[in-house]
């Protein structure tokens, strides 16, 4: 059951990133760009979660997962701050 949930979370974040970035290409609203990049980072985080829990359970990838999540959120935070100027 965990494999299914991890896979669905990964697919959902990839779908959100795809929708945000394709909408950005049409409308050129910069906040959509930063949100799309954030969701790409969250997709990487979900892929690392699958690798951590299912593929390599003996290796602890928690620090790498936390860094990827932090980078994704920092992209969104930068976009929010940058677009208010």
PDB file with SEQRES, HELIX, SHEET and CRYST1 records, atoms N, CA, C and O in Angstrom:
SEQRES   1 A   85  UNK UNK UNK UNK UNK UNK UNK UNK UNK UNK UNK UNK UNK          
SEQRES   2 A   85  UNK UNK UNK UNK UNK UNK UNK UNK UNK UNK UNK UNK UNK          
SEQRES   3 A   85  UNK UNK UNK UNK UNK UNK UNK UNK UNK UNK UNK UNK UNK          
SEQRES   4 A   85  UNK UNK UNK UNK UNK UNK UNK UNK UNK UNK UNK UNK UNK          
SEQRES   5 A   85  UNK UNK UNK UNK UNK UNK UNK UNK UNK UNK UNK UNK UNK          
SEQRES   6 A   85  UNK UNK UNK UNK UNK UNK UNK UNK UNK UNK UNK UNK UNK          
SEQRES   7 A   85  UNK UNK UNK UNK UNK UNK UNK                                  
HELIX    1 AA1 UNK A    2  UNK A   27  1                                  26    
HELIX    2 AA2 UNK A   30  UNK A   50  1                                  21    
HELIX    3 AA3 UNK A   51  UNK A   55  3                                   5    
HELIX    4 AA4 UNK A   62  UNK A   83  1                                  22    
CRYST1    1.000    1.000    1.000  90.00  90.00  90.00 P 1           1          
ATOM      1  N   UNK A   1       0.816  -1.194   0.000  1.00  0.00           N  
ATOM      2  CA  UNK A   1       0.000   0.000   0.000  1.00  0.00           C  
ATOM      3  C   UNK A   1       0.862   1.262   0.000  1.00  0.00           C  
ATOM      4  O   UNK A   1       0.493   2.269  -0.603  1.00  0.00           O  
ATOM      5  N   UNK A   2       2.006   1.206   0.674  1.00  0.00           N  
ATOM      6  CA  UNK A   2       2.886   2.372   0.728  1.00  0.00           C  
ATOM      7  C   UNK A   2       3.411   2.723  -0.657  1.00  0.00           C  
ATOM      8  O   UNK A   2       3.551   3.899  -0.993  1.00  0.00           O  
ATOM      9  N   UNK A   3       3.703   1.699  -1.464  1.00  0.00           N  
ATOM     10  CA  UNK A   3       4.205   1.950  -2.818  1.00  0.00           C  
ATOM     11  C   UNK A   3       3.183   2.739  -3.635  1.00  0.00           C  
ATOM     12  O   UNK A   3       3.542   3.658  -4.371  1.00  0.00           O  
ATOM     13  N   UNK A   4       1.938   2.379  -3.502  1.00  0.00           N  
ATOM     14  CA  UNK A   4       0.872   3.050  -4.232  1.00  0.00           C  
ATOM     15  C   UNK A   4       0.739   4.507  -3.799  1.00  0.00           C  
ATOM     16  O   UNK A   4       0.611   5.402  -4.634  1.00  0.00           O  
ATOM     17  N   UNK A   5       0.770   4.734  -2.513  1.00  0.00           N  
ATOM     18  CA  UNK A   5       0.629   6.099  -1.993  1.00  0.00           C  
ATOM     19  C   UNK A   5       1.822   6.960  -2.401  1.00  0.00           C  
ATOM     20  O   UNK A   5       1.639   8.096  -2.837  1.00  0.00           O  
ATOM     21  N   UNK A   6       3.039   6.435  -2.267  1.00  0.00           N  
ATOM     22  CA  UNK A   6       4.224   7.193  -2.669  1.00  0.00           C  
ATOM     23  C   UNK A   6       4.182   7.504  -4.163  1.00  0.00           C  
ATOM     24  O   UNK A   6       4.518   8.611  -4.583  1.00  0.00           O  
ATOM     25  N   UNK A   7       3.771   6.530  -4.951  1.00  0.00           N  
ATOM     26  CA  UNK A   7       3.675   6.740  -6.394  1.00  0.00           C  
ATOM     27  C   UNK A   7       2.633   7.770  -6.762  1.00  0.00           C  
ATOM     28  O   UNK A   7       2.867   8.613  -7.629  1.00  0.00           O  
ATOM     29  N   UNK A   8       1.478   7.711  -6.108  1.00  0.00           N  
ATOM     30  CA  UNK A   8       0.426   8.692  -6.389  1.00  0.00           C  
ATOM     31  C   UNK A   8       0.841  10.099  -5.968  1.00  0.00           C  
ATOM     32  O   UNK A   8       0.508  11.070  -6.647  1.00  0.00           O  
ATOM     33  N   UNK A   9       1.556  10.217  -4.866  1.00  0.00           N  
ATOM     34  CA  UNK A   9       2.045  11.537  -4.439  1.00  0.00           C  
ATOM     35  C   UNK A   9       3.038  12.097  -5.453  1.00  0.00           C  
ATOM     36  O   UNK A   9       3.009  13.287  -5.766  1.00  0.00           O  
ATOM     37  N   UNK A  10       3.910  11.242  -5.962  1.00  0.00           N  
ATOM     38  CA  UNK A  10       4.876  11.679  -6.960  1.00  0.00           C  
ATOM     39  C   UNK A  10       4.172  12.111  -8.239  1.00  0.00           C  
ATOM     40  O   UNK A  10       4.481  13.163  -8.799  1.00  0.00           O  
ATOM     41  N   UNK A  11       3.240  11.310  -8.693  1.00  0.00           N  
ATOM     42  CA  UNK A  11       2.500  11.655  -9.913  1.00  0.00           C  
ATOM     43  C   UNK A  11       1.678  12.929  -9.748  1.00  0.00           C  
ATOM     44  O   UNK A  11       1.581  13.735 -10.674  1.00  0.00           O  
ATOM     45  N   UNK A  12       1.094  13.107  -8.585  1.00  0.00           N  
ATOM     46  CA  UNK A  12       0.301  14.311  -8.331  1.00  0.00           C  
ATOM     47  C   UNK A  12       1.169  15.565  -8.357  1.00  0.00           C  
ATOM     48  O   UNK A  12       0.785  16.574  -8.946  1.00  0.00           O  
ATOM     49  N   UNK A  13       2.335  15.505  -7.722  1.00  0.00           N  
ATOM     50  CA  UNK A  13       3.201  16.690  -7.722  1.00  0.00           C  
ATOM     51  C   UNK A  13       3.763  16.959  -9.113  1.00  0.00           C  
ATOM     52  O   UNK A  13       3.937  18.118  -9.491  1.00  0.00           O  
ATOM     53  N   UNK A  14       4.052  15.908  -9.884  1.00  0.00           N  
ATOM     54  CA  UNK A  14       4.486  16.118 -11.268  1.00  0.00           C  
ATOM     55  C   UNK A  14       3.369  16.725 -12.116  1.00  0.00           C  
ATOM     56  O   UNK A  14       3.623  17.599 -12.945  1.00  0.00           O  
ATOM     57  N   UNK A  15       2.148  16.268 -11.914  1.00  0.00           N  
ATOM     58  CA  UNK A  15       1.012  16.809 -12.659  1.00  0.00           C  
ATOM     59  C   UNK A  15       0.791  18.282 -12.304  1.00  0.00           C  
ATOM     60  O   UNK A  15       0.517  19.098 -13.183  1.00  0.00           O  
ATOM     61  N   UNK A  16       0.908  18.617 -11.033  1.00  0.00           N  
ATOM     62  CA  UNK A  16       0.753  20.023 -10.624  1.00  0.00           C  
ATOM     63  C   UNK A  16       1.842  20.889 -11.242  1.00  0.00           C  
ATOM     64  O   UNK A  16       1.565  21.989 -11.721  1.00  0.00           O  
ATOM     65  N   UNK A  17       3.082  20.400 -11.235  1.00  0.00           N  
ATOM     66  CA  UNK A  17       4.176  21.162 -11.836  1.00  0.00           C  
ATOM     67  C   UNK A  17       3.928  21.358 -13.328  1.00  0.00           C  
ATOM     68  O   UNK A  17       4.128  22.455 -13.850  1.00  0.00           O  
ATOM     69  N   UNK A  18       3.498  20.311 -14.010  1.00  0.00           N  
ATOM     70  CA  UNK A  18       3.230  20.406 -15.447  1.00  0.00           C  
ATOM     71  C   UNK A  18       2.121  21.419 -15.725  1.00  0.00           C  
ATOM     72  O   UNK A  18       2.254  22.254 -16.619  1.00  0.00           O  
ATOM     73  N   UNK A  19       1.030  21.350 -14.964  1.00  0.00           N  
ATOM     74  CA  UNK A  19      -0.079  22.285 -15.190  1.00  0.00           C  
ATOM     75  C   UNK A  19       0.325  23.725 -14.903  1.00  0.00           C  
ATOM     76  O   UNK A  19      -0.038  24.631 -15.653  1.00  0.00           O  
ATOM     77  N   UNK A  20       1.072  23.944 -13.827  1.00  0.00           N  
ATOM     78  CA  UNK A  20       1.502  25.299 -13.497  1.00  0.00           C  
ATOM     79  C   UNK A  20       2.433  25.865 -14.564  1.00  0.00           C  
ATOM     80  O   UNK A  20       2.293  27.022 -14.962  1.00  0.00           O  
ATOM     81  N   UNK A  21       3.375  25.059 -15.025  1.00  0.00           N  
ATOM     82  CA  UNK A  21       4.338  25.561 -16.006  1.00  0.00           C  
ATOM     83  C   UNK A  21       3.712  25.752 -17.388  1.00  0.00           C  
ATOM     84  O   UNK A  21       4.095  26.673 -18.109  1.00  0.00           O  
ATOM     85  N   UNK A  22       2.759  24.903 -17.770  1.00  0.00           N  
ATOM     86  CA  UNK A  22       2.092  25.123 -19.059  1.00  0.00           C  
ATOM     87  C   UNK A  22       1.187  26.354 -19.007  1.00  0.00           C  
ATOM     88  O   UNK A  22       1.060  27.077 -19.995  1.00  0.00           O  
ATOM     89  N   UNK A  23       0.569  26.587 -17.869  1.00  0.00           N  
ATOM     90  CA  UNK A  23      -0.237  27.808 -17.718  1.00  0.00           C  
ATOM     91  C   UNK A  23       0.661  29.040 -17.709  1.00  0.00           C  
ATOM     92  O   UNK A  23       0.289  30.089 -18.236  1.00  0.00           O  
ATOM     93  N   UNK A  24       1.838  28.910 -17.112  1.00  0.00           N  
ATOM     94  CA  UNK A  24       2.792  30.028 -17.141  1.00  0.00           C  
ATOM     95  C   UNK A  24       3.204  30.352 -18.574  1.00  0.00           C  
ATOM     96  O   UNK A  24       3.323  31.523 -18.938  1.00  0.00           O  
ATOM     97  N   UNK A  25       3.421  29.319 -19.389  1.00  0.00           N  
ATOM     98  CA  UNK A  25       3.810  29.565 -20.786  1.00  0.00           C  
ATOM     99  C   UNK A  25       2.742  30.335 -21.543  1.00  0.00           C  
ATOM    100  O   UNK A  25       3.062  31.134 -22.423  1.00  0.00           O  
ATOM    101  N   UNK A  26       1.481  30.105 -21.213  1.00  0.00           N  
ATOM    102  CA  UNK A  26       0.391  30.798 -21.895  1.00  0.00           C  
ATOM    103  C   UNK A  26       0.174  32.213 -21.364  1.00  0.00           C  
ATOM    104  O   UNK A  26      -0.037  33.140 -22.145  1.00  0.00           O  
ATOM    105  N   UNK A  27       0.224  32.384 -20.053  1.00  0.00           N  
ATOM    106  CA  UNK A  27      -0.175  33.655 -19.437  1.00  0.00           C  
ATOM    107  C   UNK A  27       0.980  34.534 -18.994  1.00  0.00           C  
ATOM    108  O   UNK A  27       0.797  35.735 -18.795  1.00  0.00           O  
ATOM    109  N   UNK A  28       2.155  33.966 -18.838  1.00  0.00           N  
ATOM    110  CA  UNK A  28       3.350  34.703 -18.379  1.00  0.00           C  
ATOM    111  C   UNK A  28       3.154  35.375 -17.029  1.00  0.00           C  
ATOM    112  O   UNK A  28       3.640  36.484 -16.809  1.00  0.00           O  
ATOM    113  N   UNK A  29       2.453  34.717 -16.136  1.00  0.00           N  
ATOM    114  CA  UNK A  29       2.341  35.192 -14.756  1.00  0.00           C  
ATOM    115  C   UNK A  29       3.489  34.553 -13.978  1.00  0.00           C  
ATOM    116  O   UNK A  29       3.541  33.334 -13.819  1.00  0.00           O  
ATOM    117  N   UNK A  30       4.393  35.376 -13.504  1.00  0.00           N  
ATOM    118  CA  UNK A  30       5.645  34.868 -12.927  1.00  0.00           C  
ATOM    119  C   UNK A  30       5.425  33.996 -11.689  1.00  0.00           C  
ATOM    120  O   UNK A  30       6.211  33.084 -11.435  1.00  0.00           O  
ATOM    121  N   UNK A  31       4.388  34.258 -10.931  1.00  0.00           N  
ATOM    122  CA  UNK A  31       4.142  33.443  -9.744  1.00  0.00           C  
ATOM    123  C   UNK A  31       3.840  31.991 -10.117  1.00  0.00           C  
ATOM    124  O   UNK A  31       4.156  31.076  -9.357  1.00  0.00           O  
ATOM    125  N   UNK A  32       3.237  31.782 -11.271  1.00  0.00           N  
ATOM    126  CA  UNK A  32       3.020  30.413 -11.754  1.00  0.00           C  
ATOM    127  C   UNK A  32       4.342  29.715 -12.026  1.00  0.00           C  
ATOM    128  O   UNK A  32       4.480  28.516 -11.785  1.00  0.00           O  
ATOM    129  N   UNK A  33       5.312  30.466 -12.529  1.00  0.00           N  
ATOM    130  CA  UNK A  33       6.642  29.908 -12.782  1.00  0.00           C  
ATOM    131  C   UNK A  33       7.298  29.439 -11.491  1.00  0.00           C  
ATOM    132  O   UNK A  33       7.817  28.325 -11.422  1.00  0.00           O  
ATOM    133  N   UNK A  34       7.276  30.281 -10.476  1.00  0.00           N  
ATOM    134  CA  UNK A  34       7.911  29.926  -9.209  1.00  0.00           C  
ATOM    135  C   UNK A  34       7.171  28.777  -8.524  1.00  0.00           C  
ATOM    136  O   UNK A  34       7.797  27.920  -7.899  1.00  0.00           O  
ATOM    137  N   UNK A  35       5.853  28.757  -8.639  1.00  0.00           N  
ATOM    138  CA  UNK A  35       5.087  27.648  -8.071  1.00  0.00           C  
ATOM    139  C   UNK A  35       5.390  26.348  -8.809  1.00  0.00           C  
ATOM    140  O   UNK A  35       5.485  25.290  -8.187  1.00  0.00           O  
ATOM    141  N   UNK A  36       5.539  26.419 -10.120  1.00  0.00           N  
ATOM    142  CA  UNK A  36       5.900  25.238 -10.894  1.00  0.00           C  
ATOM    143  C   UNK A  36       7.262  24.698 -10.508  1.00  0.00           C  
ATOM    144  O   UNK A  36       7.446  23.487 -10.386  1.00  0.00           O  
ATOM    145  N   UNK A  37       8.221  25.598 -10.315  1.00  0.00           N  
ATOM    146  CA  UNK A  37       9.549  25.154  -9.863  1.00  0.00           C  
ATOM    147  C   UNK A  37       9.485  24.522  -8.480  1.00  0.00           C  
ATOM    148  O   UNK A  37      10.181  23.544  -8.205  1.00  0.00           O  
ATOM    149  N   UNK A  38       8.658  25.074  -7.619  1.00  0.00           N  
ATOM    150  CA  UNK A  38       8.478  24.497  -6.286  1.00  0.00           C  
ATOM    151  C   UNK A  38       7.934  23.070  -6.385  1.00  0.00           C  
ATOM    152  O   UNK A  38       8.400  22.173  -5.683  1.00  0.00           O  
ATOM    153  N   UNK A  39       6.956  22.869  -7.250  1.00  0.00           N  
ATOM    154  CA  UNK A  39       6.389  21.538  -7.388  1.00  0.00           C  
ATOM    155  C   UNK A  39       7.359  20.567  -8.058  1.00  0.00           C  
ATOM    156  O   UNK A  39       7.299  19.367  -7.793  1.00  0.00           O  
ATOM    157  N   UNK A  40       8.240  21.052  -8.911  1.00  0.00           N  
ATOM    158  CA  UNK A  40       9.292  20.183  -9.435  1.00  0.00           C  
ATOM    159  C   UNK A  40      10.202  19.738  -8.293  1.00  0.00           C  
ATOM    160  O   UNK A  40      10.590  18.572  -8.219  1.00  0.00           O  
ATOM    161  N   UNK A  41      10.538  20.670  -7.408  1.00  0.00           N  
ATOM    162  CA  UNK A  41      11.339  20.300  -6.240  1.00  0.00           C  
ATOM    163  C   UNK A  41      10.622  19.324  -5.334  1.00  0.00           C  
ATOM    164  O   UNK A  41      11.245  18.415  -4.785  1.00  0.00           O  
ATOM    165  N   UNK A  42       9.324  19.497  -5.168  1.00  0.00           N  
ATOM    166  CA  UNK A  42       8.557  18.547  -4.362  1.00  0.00           C  
ATOM    167  C   UNK A  42       8.473  17.175  -5.039  1.00  0.00           C  
ATOM    168  O   UNK A  42       8.425  16.145  -4.366  1.00  0.00           O  
ATOM    169  N   UNK A  43       8.457  17.174  -6.362  1.00  0.00           N  
ATOM    170  CA  UNK A  43       8.491  15.898  -7.088  1.00  0.00           C  
ATOM    171  C   UNK A  43       9.814  15.180  -6.845  1.00  0.00           C  
ATOM    172  O   UNK A  43       9.848  13.967  -6.639  1.00  0.00           O  
ATOM    173  N   UNK A  44      10.894  15.941  -6.871  1.00  0.00           N  
ATOM    174  CA  UNK A  44      12.204  15.357  -6.557  1.00  0.00           C  
ATOM    175  C   UNK A  44      12.192  14.808  -5.134  1.00  0.00           C  
ATOM    176  O   UNK A  44      12.722  13.727  -4.878  1.00  0.00           O  
ATOM    177  N   UNK A  45      11.594  15.543  -4.221  1.00  0.00           N  
ATOM    178  CA  UNK A  45      11.492  15.091  -2.844  1.00  0.00           C  
ATOM    179  C   UNK A  45      10.706  13.779  -2.756  1.00  0.00           C  
ATOM    180  O   UNK A  45      11.090  12.875  -2.015  1.00  0.00           O  
ATOM    181  N   UNK A  46       9.614  13.674  -3.506  1.00  0.00           N  
ATOM    182  CA  UNK A  46       8.822  12.440  -3.497  1.00  0.00           C  
ATOM    183  C   UNK A  46       9.578  11.277  -4.122  1.00  0.00           C  
ATOM    184  O   UNK A  46       9.472  10.142  -3.656  1.00  0.00           O  
ATOM    185  N   UNK A  47      10.339  11.552  -5.172  1.00  0.00           N  
ATOM    186  CA  UNK A  47      11.155  10.492  -5.776  1.00  0.00           C  
ATOM    187  C   UNK A  47      12.210  10.022  -4.793  1.00  0.00           C  
ATOM    188  O   UNK A  47      12.474   8.825  -4.684  1.00  0.00           O  
ATOM    189  N   UNK A  48      12.813  10.958  -4.077  1.00  0.00           N  
ATOM    190  CA  UNK A  48      13.790  10.578  -3.052  1.00  0.00           C  
ATOM    191  C   UNK A  48      13.135   9.786  -1.925  1.00  0.00           C  
ATOM    192  O   UNK A  48      13.765   8.899  -1.348  1.00  0.00           O  
ATOM    193  N   UNK A  49      11.892  10.091  -1.608  1.00  0.00           N  
ATOM    194  CA  UNK A  49      11.170   9.328  -0.597  1.00  0.00           C  
ATOM    195  C   UNK A  49      10.979   7.886  -1.050  1.00  0.00           C  
ATOM    196  O   UNK A  49      11.163   6.957  -0.263  1.00  0.00           O  
ATOM    197  N   UNK A  50      10.610   7.697  -2.313  1.00  0.00           N  
ATOM    198  CA  UNK A  50      10.460   6.342  -2.850  1.00  0.00           C  
ATOM    199  C   UNK A  50      11.794   5.604  -2.794  1.00  0.00           C  
ATOM    200  O   UNK A  50      11.850   4.438  -2.404  1.00  0.00           O  
ATOM    201  N   UNK A  51      12.863   6.287  -3.184  1.00  0.00           N  
ATOM    202  CA  UNK A  51      14.175   5.657  -3.133  1.00  0.00           C  
ATOM    203  C   UNK A  51      14.575   5.316  -1.700  1.00  0.00           C  
ATOM    204  O   UNK A  51      15.148   4.258  -1.441  1.00  0.00           O  
ATOM    205  N   UNK A  52      14.272   6.216  -0.781  1.00  0.00           N  
ATOM    206  CA  UNK A  52      14.641   6.026   0.618  1.00  0.00           C  
ATOM    207  C   UNK A  52      13.879   4.873   1.255  1.00  0.00           C  
ATOM    208  O   UNK A  52      14.476   4.027   1.922  1.00  0.00           O  
ATOM    209  N   UNK A  53      12.593   4.833   1.060  1.00  0.00           N  
ATOM    210  CA  UNK A  53      11.767   3.848   1.769  1.00  0.00           C  
ATOM    211  C   UNK A  53      11.646   2.509   1.055  1.00  0.00           C  
ATOM    212  O   UNK A  53      11.524   1.473   1.708  1.00  0.00           O  
ATOM    213  N   UNK A  54      11.679   2.511  -0.276  1.00  0.00           N  
ATOM    214  CA  UNK A  54      11.392   1.278  -1.000  1.00  0.00           C  
ATOM    215  C   UNK A  54      12.602   0.662  -1.691  1.00  0.00           C  
ATOM    216  O   UNK A  54      12.787  -0.554  -1.645  1.00  0.00           O  
ATOM    217  N   UNK A  55      13.419   1.482  -2.324  1.00  0.00           N  
ATOM    218  CA  UNK A  55      14.527   0.938  -3.100  1.00  0.00           C  
ATOM    219  C   UNK A  55      15.759   0.696  -2.238  1.00  0.00           C  
ATOM    220  O   UNK A  55      16.364  -0.374  -2.304  1.00  0.00           O  
ATOM    221  N   UNK A  56      16.131   1.676  -1.438  1.00  0.00           N  
ATOM    222  CA  UNK A  56      17.311   1.570  -0.576  1.00  0.00           C  
ATOM    223  C   UNK A  56      16.929   1.751   0.889  1.00  0.00           C  
ATOM    224  O   UNK A  56      17.286   2.768   1.484  1.00  0.00           O  
ATOM    225  N   UNK A  57      16.214   0.800   1.490  1.00  0.00           N  
ATOM    226  CA  UNK A  57      15.778   1.006   2.880  1.00  0.00           C  
ATOM    227  C   UNK A  57      16.929   1.012   3.894  1.00  0.00           C  
ATOM    228  O   UNK A  57      16.771   1.509   5.008  1.00  0.00           O  
ATOM    229  N   UNK A  58      18.081   0.463   3.510  1.00  0.00           N  
ATOM    230  CA  UNK A  58      19.204   0.417   4.453  1.00  0.00           C  
ATOM    231  C   UNK A  58      20.000   1.726   4.471  1.00  0.00           C  
ATOM    232  O   UNK A  58      20.806   1.947   5.374  1.00  0.00           O  
ATOM    233  N   UNK A  59      19.778   2.593   3.477  1.00  0.00           N  
ATOM    234  CA  UNK A  59      20.475   3.882   3.406  1.00  0.00           C  
ATOM    235  C   UNK A  59      19.512   4.984   3.849  1.00  0.00           C  
ATOM    236  O   UNK A  59      18.373   5.049   3.387  1.00  0.00           O  
ATOM    237  N   UNK A  60      19.981   5.842   4.744  1.00  0.00           N  
ATOM    238  CA  UNK A  60      19.144   6.939   5.233  1.00  0.00           C  
ATOM    239  C   UNK A  60      19.306   8.149   4.319  1.00  0.00           C  
ATOM    240  O   UNK A  60      20.355   8.792   4.312  1.00  0.00           O  
ATOM    241  N   UNK A  61      18.278   8.451   3.560  1.00  0.00           N  
ATOM    242  CA  UNK A  61      18.296   9.603   2.658  1.00  0.00           C  
ATOM    243  C   UNK A  61      17.539  10.799   3.231  1.00  0.00           C  
ATOM    244  O   UNK A  61      17.216  11.734   2.498  1.00  0.00           O  
ATOM    245  N   UNK A  62      17.257  10.778   4.522  1.00  0.00           N  
ATOM    246  CA  UNK A  62      16.503  11.869   5.136  1.00  0.00           C  
ATOM    247  C   UNK A  62      17.173  13.231   4.951  1.00  0.00           C  
ATOM    248  O   UNK A  62      16.479  14.189   4.611  1.00  0.00           O  
ATOM    249  N   UNK A  63      18.493  13.368   5.159  1.00  0.00           N  
ATOM    250  CA  UNK A  63      19.090  14.700   4.953  1.00  0.00           C  
ATOM    251  C   UNK A  63      18.946  15.204   3.515  1.00  0.00           C  
ATOM    252  O   UNK A  63      18.714  16.392   3.295  1.00  0.00           O  
ATOM    253  N   UNK A  64      19.080  14.323   2.558  1.00  0.00           N  
ATOM    254  CA  UNK A  64      18.937  14.718   1.154  1.00  0.00           C  
ATOM    255  C   UNK A  64      17.492  15.113   0.871  1.00  0.00           C  
ATOM    256  O   UNK A  64      17.236  16.084   0.159  1.00  0.00           O  
ATOM    257  N   UNK A  65      16.551  14.359   1.430  1.00  0.00           N  
ATOM    258  CA  UNK A  65      15.130  14.693   1.249  1.00  0.00           C  
ATOM    259  C   UNK A  65      14.799  16.047   1.865  1.00  0.00           C  
ATOM    260  O   UNK A  65      14.068  16.841   1.273  1.00  0.00           O  
ATOM    261  N   UNK A  66      15.334  16.307   3.044  1.00  0.00           N  
ATOM    262  CA  UNK A  66      15.070  17.594   3.693  1.00  0.00           C  
ATOM    263  C   UNK A  66      15.673  18.755   2.914  1.00  0.00           C  
ATOM    264  O   UNK A  66      15.065  19.821   2.821  1.00  0.00           O  
ATOM    265  N   UNK A  67      16.855  18.558   2.357  1.00  0.00           N  
ATOM    266  CA  UNK A  67      17.490  19.614   1.565  1.00  0.00           C  
ATOM    267  C   UNK A  67      16.673  19.888   0.300  1.00  0.00           C  
ATOM    268  O   UNK A  67      16.506  21.043  -0.092  1.00  0.00           O  
ATOM    269  N   UNK A  68      16.167  18.831  -0.337  1.00  0.00           N  
ATOM    270  CA  UNK A  68      15.366  19.048  -1.549  1.00  0.00           C  
ATOM    271  C   UNK A  68      14.049  19.757  -1.223  1.00  0.00           C  
ATOM    272  O   UNK A  68      13.601  20.612  -1.988  1.00  0.00           O  
ATOM    273  N   UNK A  69      13.437  19.412  -0.110  1.00  0.00           N  
ATOM    274  CA  UNK A  69      12.205  20.097   0.284  1.00  0.00           C  
ATOM    275  C   UNK A  69      12.483  21.559   0.632  1.00  0.00           C  
ATOM    276  O   UNK A  69      11.696  22.441   0.291  1.00  0.00           O  
ATOM    277  N   UNK A  70      13.596  21.811   1.306  1.00  0.00           N  
ATOM    278  CA  UNK A  70      13.967  23.184   1.641  1.00  0.00           C  
ATOM    279  C   UNK A  70      14.237  23.996   0.380  1.00  0.00           C  
ATOM    280  O   UNK A  70      13.815  25.148   0.277  1.00  0.00           O  
ATOM    281  N   UNK A  71      14.932  23.403  -0.566  1.00  0.00           N  
ATOM    282  CA  UNK A  71      15.223  24.109  -1.821  1.00  0.00           C  
ATOM    283  C   UNK A  71      13.927  24.434  -2.573  1.00  0.00           C  
ATOM    284  O   UNK A  71      13.784  25.523  -3.131  1.00  0.00           O  
ATOM    285  N   UNK A  72      12.993  23.492  -2.585  1.00  0.00           N  
ATOM    286  CA  UNK A  72      11.716  23.727  -3.270  1.00  0.00           C  
ATOM    287  C   UNK A  72      10.949  24.870  -2.610  1.00  0.00           C  
ATOM    288  O   UNK A  72      10.421  25.746  -3.296  1.00  0.00           O  
ATOM    289  N   UNK A  73      10.889  24.860  -1.304  1.00  0.00           N  
ATOM    290  CA  UNK A  73      10.168  25.926  -0.607  1.00  0.00           C  
ATOM    291  C   UNK A  73      10.881  27.269  -0.708  1.00  0.00           C  
ATOM    292  O   UNK A  73      10.237  28.318  -0.744  1.00  0.00           O  
ATOM    293  N   UNK A  74      12.209  27.237  -0.755  1.00  0.00           N  
ATOM    294  CA  UNK A  74      12.953  28.483  -0.917  1.00  0.00           C  
ATOM    295  C   UNK A  74      12.704  29.098  -2.295  1.00  0.00           C  
ATOM    296  O   UNK A  74      12.664  30.321  -2.431  1.00  0.00           O  
ATOM    297  N   UNK A  75      12.536  28.256  -3.314  1.00  0.00           N  
ATOM    298  CA  UNK A  75      12.188  28.773  -4.641  1.00  0.00           C  
ATOM    299  C   UNK A  75      10.847  29.498  -4.603  1.00  0.00           C  
ATOM    300  O   UNK A  75      10.703  30.588  -5.156  1.00  0.00           O  
ATOM    301  N   UNK A  76       9.871  28.882  -3.944  1.00  0.00           N  
ATOM    302  CA  UNK A  76       8.562  29.517  -3.845  1.00  0.00           C  
ATOM    303  C   UNK A  76       8.633  30.793  -3.013  1.00  0.00           C  
ATOM    304  O   UNK A  76       8.027  31.803  -3.373  1.00  0.00           O  
ATOM    305  N   UNK A  77       9.355  30.754  -1.926  1.00  0.00           N  
ATOM    306  CA  UNK A  77       9.500  31.948  -1.091  1.00  0.00           C  
ATOM    307  C   UNK A  77      10.191  33.074  -1.852  1.00  0.00           C  
ATOM    308  O   UNK A  77       9.780  34.231  -1.762  1.00  0.00           O  
ATOM    309  N   UNK A  78      11.238  32.737  -2.600  1.00  0.00           N  
ATOM    310  CA  UNK A  78      11.912  33.744  -3.417  1.00  0.00           C  
ATOM    311  C   UNK A  78      10.940  34.339  -4.436  1.00  0.00           C  
ATOM    312  O   UNK A  78      10.918  35.553  -4.643  1.00  0.00           O  
ATOM    313  N   UNK A  79      10.144  33.492  -5.066  1.00  0.00           N  
ATOM    314  CA  UNK A  79       9.172  33.977  -6.035  1.00  0.00           C  
ATOM    315  C   UNK A  79       8.140  34.879  -5.405  1.00  0.00           C  
ATOM    316  O   UNK A  79       7.750  35.882  -6.003  1.00  0.00           O  
ATOM    317  N   UNK A  80       7.690  34.546  -4.214  1.00  0.00           N  
ATOM    318  CA  UNK A  80       6.707  35.388  -3.533  1.00  0.00           C  
ATOM    319  C   UNK A  80       7.293  36.744  -3.170  1.00  0.00           C  
ATOM    320  O   UNK A  80       6.623  37.768  -3.305  1.00  0.00           O  
ATOM    321  N   UNK A  81       8.530  36.755  -2.712  1.00  0.00           N  
ATOM    322  CA  UNK A  81       9.173  38.016  -2.341  1.00  0.00           C  
ATOM    323  C   UNK A  81       9.511  38.817  -3.587  1.00  0.00           C  
ATOM    324  O   UNK A  81       9.302  40.030  -3.624  1.00  0.00           O  
ATOM    325  N   UNK A  82      10.034  38.140  -4.617  1.00  0.00           N  
ATOM    326  CA  UNK A  82      10.474  38.817  -5.833  1.00  0.00           C  
ATOM    327  C   UNK A  82       9.307  39.447  -6.571  1.00  0.00           C  
ATOM    328  O   UNK A  82       9.457  40.521  -7.153  1.00  0.00           O  
ATOM    329  N   UNK A  83       8.148  38.804  -6.558  1.00  0.00           N  
ATOM    330  CA  UNK A  83       6.998  39.311  -7.306  1.00  0.00           C  
ATOM    331  C   UNK A  83       6.282  40.441  -6.594  1.00  0.00           C  
ATOM    332  O   UNK A  83       5.436  41.093  -7.207  1.00  0.00           O  
ATOM    333  N   UNK A  84       6.579  40.705  -5.329  1.00  0.00           N  
ATOM    334  CA  UNK A  84       5.927  41.806  -4.632  1.00  0.00           C  
ATOM    335  C   UNK A  84       6.637  43.132  -4.890  1.00  0.00           C  
ATOM    336  O   UNK A  84       6.088  44.192  -4.588  1.00  0.00           O  
ATOM    337  N   UNK A  85       7.841  43.090  -5.441  1.00  0.00           N  
ATOM    338  CA  UNK A  85       8.594  44.329  -5.693  1.00  0.00           C  
ATOM    339  C   UNK A  85       8.082  45.027  -6.914  1.00  0.00           C  
ATOM    340  O   UNK A  85       8.594  46.085  -7.280  1.00  0.00           O  
TER     341      UNK A  85                                                      
END                                                                             
